[in-house]
Amino acid sequence: MQAWTLWREGKSLELMDPTLEKSYIANEVTRCIHIGLLRVQEDAADRPTMSGVVVMLASETMTLPHPNHPAFSVGRMVREEESTSKSPKDPSINDVTVSNIAPR
């Protein structure tokens, strides 16, 4: 959400570490952030394909579409009884390993 807000305010370079300021080209970084926001739009039909992203990255003169509000996933809630492991006495053919991913 922070990237979206800063991009809308024209401040997307504030996402960059200030110590890297002299090691990148601002227009290139801004363009990459813009393309990244296009890839996370709410409606999948609005997202460019990866081949489209390659074209966007290769062309400095191509006008990029304005991204819509990005989609965010906060994960799926699991009921307590679903999250407990089955005992070895109750094996099931349908056992599945589920990984919960949490941000740092």
C-alpha positions as CSV (number, residue, x, y, z in Angstrom):
1,M,0.0,0.0,0.0
2,Q,2.9,2.4,0.7
3,A,4.3,2.0,-2.8
4,W,0.8,2.8,-4.3
5,T,0.4,5.9,-2.1
6,L,3.9,7.2,-2.8
7,W,3.5,6.6,-6.5
8,R,0.2,8.5,-6.6
9,E,1.8,11.4,-4.8
10,G,4.7,11.4,-7.3
11,K,7.1,10.4,-4.5
12,S,7.9,6.7,-5.5
13,L,11.6,7.3,-5.2
14,E,11.1,7.5,-1.4
15,L,10.8,3.7,-1.5
16,M,14.6,3.6,-2.3
17,D,17.2,3.4,0.4
18,P,18.8,7.0,0.5
19,T,22.3,5.5,0.6
20,L,21.7,4.2,-3.0
21,E,20.7,7.6,-4.3
22,K,23.8,8.0,-6.5
23,S,23.8,4.5,-7.8
24,Y,20.6,4.4,-9.8
25,I,18.9,6.3,-12.6
26,A,15.7,7.8,-11.1
27,N,13.6,7.5,-14.3
28,E,14.4,3.8,-14.6
29,V,13.5,3.1,-10.9
30,T,10.3,5.1,-11.2
31,R,9.4,3.1,-14.4
32,C,10.1,-0.2,-12.7
33,I,7.8,0.8,-9.7
34,H,5.1,1.8,-12.2
35,I,5.3,-1.5,-14.0
36,G,5.3,-3.4,-10.7
37,L,2.1,-1.6,-9.7
38,L,0.6,-2.6,-13.1
39,R,1.3,-6.2,-12.2
40,V,-0.6,-6.1,-8.9
41,Q,-3.8,-4.5,-10.0
42,E,-7.1,-5.7,-8.5
43,D,-8.5,-7.0,-11.7
44,A,-6.3,-9.6,-13.3
45,A,-7.6,-8.6,-16.8
46,D,-5.9,-5.2,-16.3
47,R,-2.5,-6.7,-15.4
48,P,0.1,-6.9,-18.2
49,T,1.4,-10.3,-19.2
50,M,5.1,-11.0,-18.4
51,S,5.9,-10.7,-22.1
52,G,4.2,-7.3,-21.9
53,V,6.3,-6.4,-18.9
54,V,9.5,-7.3,-20.9
55,V,8.4,-5.0,-23.7
56,M,7.6,-2.2,-21.2
57,L,11.1,-2.6,-19.6
58,A,12.8,-2.6,-23.0
59,S,11.1,0.5,-24.3
60,E,12.0,3.8,-22.7
61,T,9.5,5.6,-24.9
62,M,6.5,3.4,-24.5
63,T,3.7,5.2,-22.6
64,L,2.6,3.1,-19.6
65,P,-1.1,2.9,-18.7
66,H,-2.1,4.4,-15.4
67,P,-2.4,1.6,-12.8
68,N,-5.6,1.0,-10.9
69,H,-5.7,0.4,-7.1
70,P,-3.5,-2.7,-6.3
71,A,-4.9,-5.9,-5.0
72,F,-3.7,-7.1,-1.6
73,S,-3.9,-10.5,0.0
74,V,-3.8,-10.8,3.7
75,G,-3.9,-14.6,3.8
76,R,-6.6,-17.1,4.7
77,M,-7.9,-17.7,8.1
78,V,-7.8,-21.4,9.1
79,R,-10.2,-22.8,11.7
80,E,-8.4,-24.4,14.7
81,E,-9.7,-27.9,14.0
82,E,-8.3,-27.7,10.4
83,S,-4.9,-26.5,11.5
84,T,-4.2,-29.5,13.8
85,S,-2.4,-32.5,12.5
86,K,-4.2,-35.8,12.2
87,S,-2.9,-38.4,14.5
88,P,-0.9,-41.3,13.0
89,K,-3.8,-43.6,13.9
90,D,-6.1,-41.7,11.5
91,P,-4.2,-41.6,8.2
92,S,-5.9,-40.0,5.2
93,I,-5.2,-40.3,1.5
94,N,-6.0,-36.6,1.2
95,D,-3.5,-35.2,3.7
96,V,-1.9,-32.0,2.4
97,T,0.9,-30.0,3.7
98,V,-0.1,-26.3,4.1
99,S,2.5,-23.6,4.6
100,N,1.5,-20.3,6.2
101,I,3.6,-17.4,4.8
102,A,4.0,-14.4,6.9
103,P,5.8,-11.1,6.1
104,R,9.0,-10.2,7.9
